[in-house]
Each structure stands twice: as structure tokens, then as C-alpha cells.
Amino acid sequence: MPPADGLPLVLRALDDIESASRALRGATAMSWSSGAADRFRAALDEAHGSVHGVLVAVERTVQPVAAADLGTGGL
């Protein structure tokens, strides 16, 4: 990857994270109730926490990557 191409990849990652969050929210829309449903909801909560952690990490890269792109003549 050329050094000046970082920001578009980071922005694409943010879009992918939003898609994953939307899918997780959609998966929680269920009316059934059982032990399996409770475990499923717990797994969804855990997945949502993981996706949120990735979001925070990627958001922290936006400014440094943008600065690096500018420093190499990108953007």
C-alpha cells in the first residue's frame, strides 16, 4: 500500500464497523424467549462490546493517518 493511501482505508473500516453494528442491532430484534435466546443475547452483547472496542481503536487512527497522508503528499 502506498503511504498516501491510508485514510481511505481507515474510513472504509469505519463504514464496515457501522455495518457490523447495524447487523448486531438487527439480530437483537427477536421475540422468542428461552435459555438459548438468553445465551444468544449475551453473545450479541459481547459482540457489540467487541465491535465498539474496534470502533474506538479505528477512530483513534483517523487523525494520525490523515496527518501521515498529508505529510507524504496524499489527500
Phi, psi and omega in degrees: 000126175298145184302330184278004183257013186290313186299316178302325178291321178294317179295323176295322177298320177298320176297318179296321179295319178297320177298318178296319178298317178298317180297319178295318178298319179295325181290338181281348181279082178221149183255351184282155184224128178186176175299320179295321179296320178297317178294321178298314179296320178297320178294321177296319177299317179296317179297319179298320177298320178294316179297320178297320177299320177293319178302312180300315181296317181291319178300327179291343181269345186303304184295314179298322180291319178299318179296319179294319177300316180295322181292339180255009178091005178283177180056000000 
